Amino acid sequence: MTVQFSTRPEGPHLRGIAIDAKPSGDGVVAQHLIGGIWEDGGSGRFLRIDSPATGERLGHVPMGTASDIDRAVAAAEDARDGLVAMGTFARAALCMDMAAAIDAAADELAPLLSLEQGKPLAEARAEVGGAALGFRNAAEQIKWLETGVIPVADPAKRAHSFLQPKGVFGIITPWNFPLGLPCMYYLGPALATGNAVVWVPAPSTSLVAYRLAQLLVGAGMPEGALNLVTGDGAEVGDATVVHPGVHAIGFTGSTATGMTIARRGAGKPLLLELGGNGPTVVLEDADVELAAARVAAGAFGNAGQICTATERVLVHQSLHDRFVELLARAAGEVRLGHPLEPGTTMGPLNNAASFDKMLSHMDDARARGAQVLAGGGTAQGLPTNLYFQPTIVTGLDADSLLNREESFGPVVPVLTFADEAEALRLAATSPYGLSAAVFTRSITAAYRLTEKLRAGIVNINEMSSYWEPHVPAGGASGTQSGLGRTGGRHTLMEMCDLKTMVVDIAV
Ligand code: NAD
């Protein structure tokens, strides 16, 4: 029997997810992980996870409550001293074991990730590799992360600083990279630095999070070092953010939720990786073939559901016609289909809320006079109604939602400019500042634009979403894309307090 509960408003991220009184039918039945014990929690409610690709039931996850979070925080607190006592090198070795366990399970994790998230198998495999790399990078970098001896005025004093874990980290993650992102941004760095974690994954991709947690426990994750509580982010995520026993928050997700977390978690250290709407600027001297190919890859990879995806292109007016012709050809080569079928290069969007946002952005663009050169809506003849066609829009008004807001789907809106000043003006018409790209043959133009564009990372002659996990990334100040930096040692530093010790050697 399926019972629909309607006791409280649910966030958009729960749209399309049924809530059952108990798991039924085939599929995995996941549990919370609290203090090393697997359990259902006390709510008596379960989220039903259906595949966006096929509609089939993949399984159920328990819908956690604030009291589950209370116990998870207590378990994390209990694990802290043990993690610190292990020492840095032992924790680094443990991170390597986690990486090996993820790599060894790639053949099982990747198809589950494809079915639950929607991405093609090749992209899922790459993401599993990224998850392992997240632990491996953290292991390597923590071992050589030196802090300084500080010269002081008093000749009798010696001062130095060292890193201490912040304590219990609340980690809340999105569904677009539900394996790679948690491992690279947070779980690897947390274990390496000795922080204990309470992890709330995105509801629609909770099964893969559960399977990951099982693997990590199997690889020797100490009891309480990682606690997993699934459910509605507005309930368990919020309970984590406001919990007095949670010392710091790592959140990746939308700007709207990030702003709520910044208010609810005020006073706590916050590492916030939020939305993006990165402009790609194609200057007059660009290699237009290269630009079109990389824009297509940056826009259609993961069906555009990447915070740094190529969300809008500003192209010099002299290149416009040739650029959109090449781009249309690239869009025509996208093979939209079942993510596990060989040859598929783009799968469905992950959820109905994302799909509807794309439709509303397209309606807005059409109403403002834009032309849809390719795609523009639902693909027919596929197993669910979540497949969005690869889309190209030209003649876009700068006030359009496609230009100003994050669309998070496979769409390339193209705008034109006459000179660099106009390109920079257009680039600044969106409040986001996560990533950008510039195509040019001029090194001086590359530097000029990189310094002027509001973005945490600017790729030159590469798609806006190019990133390697040890490279610092995050929102530019003054934008709505976040706070702090993830990437390699930068995350390790964000997860630690710098403690200073001063010794008087004259006494
Ligand atoms: P979302 O904000 O809807 O949800 C993110 C997480 O927050 C989910 O786990 C959700 O359950 C939880 N949540 C929801 N309400 C909450 C609340 N009130 N308190 C605490 N937690 C709550 O985002 P999403 O749709 O899952 O993810 C897509 C977004 O993530 C996009 O905006 C994308 O740009 C962003 N993103 C950013 C980066 C980056 O590095 N900057 C990377 C990936 C994704």
Residues whose N, C-alpha, C, O or C-beta is under 5 A from the ligand:
A	BS01	NAD	G11 H13 I172 T173 P174 W175 V200 P201 A202 P203 G231 D232 G233 A234 G237 D238 T252 G253 S254 T255 T257 T260 E273 L274 G275 G276 C307 S481
